[in-house]
């Protein structure tokens, strides 16, 4: 069984970056799951912010 819930840290980081939130929402379900899986392995706020910044268009 796959857990599709968004980790709290990812949710909080996305809430602080509306552009990244919009980009995350536009991803395919598979791509969103990849981001969620990556987020689950993150152990610091800085790493989470770095992940979210990769979603935000420049």
Secondary structure as GFF3:
##gff-version 3
##sequence-region A 1 58
A	DSSP	alpha_helix	8	15	.	.	.	ID=ss1
A	DSSP	alpha_helix	18	26	.	.	.	ID=ss2
A	DSSP	alpha_helix	29	40	.	.	.	ID=ss3
A	DSSP	alpha_helix	45	55	.	.	.	ID=ss4
###
